[in-house]
């Protein structure tokens, strides 16, 4: 298998660091390249729309055999501009012209199959392929039980901030997770360090679903 014949596309550098750490725990770090759009194409944008704008280039590489497996992780964000339904519809509109249809059988995450037998393309819409939100919302769902009390303090601290708050209401989960991370043994690191330090519950349903989706896309 050629180097980087498997690619996991994410929205930006923080997502890249998190998924590199997660792939490392699964033994996928040597076979899967995790990258945001701008790393793959300097003129691309590290946003959700940037991911889908660049996706046709990768789908063409799947078709010609230069790419073997492909996964996509984006945030659902929140209505009216985002949300799970709008994000799934965007994924489907992007993949359908290339011969992919969403599998109707129950799977972890979203899996699109090709009518001509190419490898499935996986799409995970953070946090759980259902609710609005982002990676930080997934992180809250998957916390190790020993972190619950500290995270509750972090959430209370964010809620106690005086108005007006500098961050948008839709980004409150980012503020909560950043506060929780600031109180760890090594403050200031991202969610990649939370993976490395065992701050997530590997038996948690949300954690298990994400891991199962990665394995389905890159090991099947």
C-alpha positions as CSV (number, residue, x, y, z in Angstrom):
1,X,0.0,0.0,0.0
2,X,1.4,3.4,-1.0
3,X,2.0,6.0,1.8
4,X,-1.0,8.1,2.6
5,X,-3.3,6.1,0.3
6,X,-5.8,6.5,3.2
7,X,-6.9,10.0,4.1
8,X,-9.1,11.4,6.9
9,X,-10.1,15.0,6.1
10,X,-10.9,17.2,9.0
11,X,-11.8,20.9,9.4
12,X,-8.7,22.4,10.9
13,X,-5.5,21.9,12.9
14,X,-7.1,21.2,16.3
15,X,-9.2,18.5,14.8
16,X,-6.1,17.2,13.0
17,X,-4.1,16.9,16.3
18,X,-7.1,15.1,18.0
19,X,-7.6,12.6,15.3
20,X,-3.9,11.9,14.9
21,X,-3.8,11.0,18.6
22,X,-6.9,8.9,18.3
23,X,-5.6,7.1,15.3
24,X,-2.4,6.4,17.2
25,X,-4.3,4.6,19.9
26,X,-5.9,2.4,17.2
27,X,-2.7,1.7,15.4
28,X,-3.7,3.6,12.3
29,X,-1.2,6.4,12.5
30,X,1.1,4.8,9.9
31,X,-1.6,4.1,7.4
32,X,-4.0,7.1,7.7
33,X,-3.0,10.7,6.8
34,X,-5.1,13.1,8.9
35,X,-5.2,16.5,7.3
36,X,-7.4,19.6,6.9
37,X,-8.0,21.0,3.4
38,X,-5.2,23.6,3.4
39,X,-2.6,20.9,4.2
40,X,-3.7,19.0,1.1
41,X,-4.1,22.1,-1.1
42,X,-2.6,25.4,0.0
43,X,-5.4,27.4,-1.7
44,X,-8.2,25.5,0.2
45,X,-9.9,26.7,3.3
46,X,-9.9,25.0,6.7
47,X,-13.7,25.1,7.2
48,X,-16.6,22.7,6.8
49,X,-17.4,24.2,3.5
50,X,-13.7,24.0,2.6
51,X,-13.8,20.3,3.3
52,X,-16.7,19.7,1.0
53,X,-15.3,22.0,-1.7
54,X,-12.1,19.9,-1.8
55,X,-13.8,16.6,-1.5
56,X,-14.4,16.2,-5.3
57,X,-10.6,16.2,-5.8
58,X,-10.3,13.3,-3.4
59,X,-13.2,11.4,-4.9
60,X,-11.5,11.6,-8.3
61,X,-8.4,10.1,-6.7
62,X,-10.5,7.3,-5.3
63,X,-11.8,6.7,-8.9
64,X,-8.4,6.5,-10.5
65,X,-6.9,4.4,-7.7
66,X,-4.4,6.9,-6.3
67,X,-6.4,7.0,-3.1
68,X,-7.7,3.8,-1.5
69,X,-9.8,4.9,1.5
70,X,-11.4,8.2,2.5
71,X,-13.0,9.5,5.7
72,X,-14.4,12.9,6.4
73,X,-15.1,14.5,9.8
74,X,-17.0,17.8,10.1
75,X,-19.0,19.6,12.8
76,X,-22.7,19.7,12.6
77,X,-22.7,23.2,14.0
78,X,-26.1,24.6,14.7
79,X,-29.2,25.9,12.8
80,X,-30.1,27.9,10.9
81,X,-26.9,27.8,8.9
82,X,-25.8,24.4,10.2
83,X,-27.2,21.4,12.0
84,X,-27.0,17.7,11.3
85,X,-29.7,17.5,8.6
86,X,-28.1,20.4,6.5
87,X,-24.6,18.9,6.9
88,X,-25.7,15.4,5.9
89,X,-27.6,16.9,2.9
90,X,-24.4,18.7,1.9
91,X,-22.4,15.5,2.1
92,X,-25.0,13.6,0.0
93,X,-25.1,16.3,-2.6
94,X,-21.3,16.2,-2.9
95,X,-21.0,12.4,-3.0
96,X,-24.0,11.5,-5.2
97,X,-22.5,12.8,-8.6
98,X,-19.6,10.4,-8.0
99,X,-21.7,7.3,-7.7
100,X,-22.1,7.1,-3.9
101,X,-25.3,6.5,-1.9
102,X,-25.8,6.5,1.8
103,X,-26.1,3.0,3.3
104,X,-29.4,2.4,4.9
105,X,-28.2,-0.4,7.1
106,X,-27.3,0.6,10.7
107,X,-23.6,1.6,10.9
108,X,-21.5,3.7,13.3
109,X,-21.4,7.1,11.6
110,X,-22.4,7.7,8.0
111,X,-21.1,5.4,5.3
112,X,-21.6,5.9,1.6
113,X,-21.2,3.0,-0.8
114,X,-20.2,3.1,-4.4
115,X,-22.4,1.6,-7.2
116,X,-19.3,0.2,-8.9
117,X,-17.5,-1.4,-5.9
118,X,-15.1,1.3,-4.8
119,X,-14.3,1.5,-1.1
120,X,-16.9,3.0,1.1
121,X,-16.5,6.7,2.0
122,X,-17.2,7.6,5.6
123,X,-18.6,10.8,6.9
124,X,-18.8,11.6,10.7
125,X,-20.8,14.6,11.6
126,X,-19.7,15.8,15.1
127,X,-20.8,15.3,17.7
128,X,-22.9,12.1,17.1
129,X,-24.4,12.2,13.6
130,X,-27.7,13.4,15.1
131,X,-27.4,16.5,17.3
132,X,-26.1,20.0,16.6
133,X,-22.7,20.7,17.9
134,X,-19.0,20.1,17.3
135,X,-16.0,18.1,18.5
136,X,-16.1,19.7,21.9
137,X,-19.6,18.4,22.4
138,X,-18.5,14.9,21.6
139,X,-15.6,15.3,24.1
140,X,-18.1,16.2,26.8
141,X,-20.1,13.1,26.0
142,X,-17.0,10.8,26.2
143,X,-15.4,12.1,29.3
144,X,-13.9,9.6,31.8
145,X,-16.1,9.5,34.9
146,X,-13.2,10.7,37.0
147,X,-13.3,13.9,35.0
148,X,-17.0,14.7,35.5
149,X,-16.6,16.7,38.7
150,X,-13.8,18.8,37.3
151,X,-15.7,19.4,34.1
152,X,-18.8,20.4,36.1
153,X,-16.6,23.1,37.8
154,X,-15.4,24.3,34.4
155,X,-18.9,24.5,33.1
156,X,-20.0,26.5,36.2
157,X,-17.1,28.9,35.7
158,X,-18.1,29.5,32.1
159,X,-21.7,30.0,33.0
160,X,-20.7,32.5,35.7
161,X,-18.9,34.8,33.3
162,X,-20.3,38.3,33.2
163,X,-22.2,39.5,30.2
164,X,-21.5,40.3,27.5
165,X,-19.3,37.3,26.8
166,X,-16.8,37.5,24.1
167,X,-17.5,34.1,22.6
168,X,-20.7,33.4,20.7
169,X,-23.4,31.2,22.5
170,X,-22.9,28.5,19.9
171,X,-19.3,28.2,21.0
172,X,-19.9,27.8,24.7
173,X,-18.9,24.1,24.5
174,X,-15.5,25.2,23.2
175,X,-15.1,27.6,26.1
176,X,-16.1,24.8,28.6
177,X,-13.7,22.3,27.2
178,X,-10.9,24.9,27.0
179,X,-11.5,25.7,30.7
180,X,-11.4,22.1,31.7
181,X,-8.2,21.5,29.7
182,X,-6.6,24.6,31.4
183,X,-7.0,22.8,34.7
184,X,-5.2,19.6,33.8
185,X,-1.7,18.6,34.9
186,X,-0.3,20.3,31.8
187,X,-2.6,23.3,31.2
188,X,-3.2,24.7,27.8
189,X,-3.0,21.6,25.6
190,X,-5.7,20.5,23.2
191,X,-7.9,17.5,23.0
192,X,-5.1,15.5,21.5
193,X,-3.4,15.5,24.9
194,X,-6.7,14.4,26.5
195,X,-6.5,11.3,24.4
196,X,-2.9,10.7,25.3
197,X,-3.6,11.2,29.0
198,X,-6.6,8.8,29.2
199,X,-9.2,11.5,30.0
200,X,-11.8,9.9,27.8
201,X,-13.8,6.8,28.8
202,X,-12.9,4.2,26.1
203,X,-16.0,2.2,27.1
204,X,-18.3,5.2,26.6
205,X,-20.9,4.8,23.8
206,X,-19.9,7.9,22.0
207,X,-16.2,6.9,22.1
208,X,-16.9,3.4,21.0
209,X,-19.1,4.6,18.0
210,X,-16.4,6.9,16.7
211,X,-13.7,4.2,17.0
212,X,-16.0,1.7,15.3
213,X,-16.6,4.1,12.4
214,X,-12.8,4.7,12.0
215,X,-12.2,1.0,12.0
216,X,-15.0,0.4,9.5
217,X,-13.6,2.9,7.0
218,X,-9.9,2.2,7.3
219,X,-9.8,-1.5,8.3
220,X,-12.7,-3.1,6.4
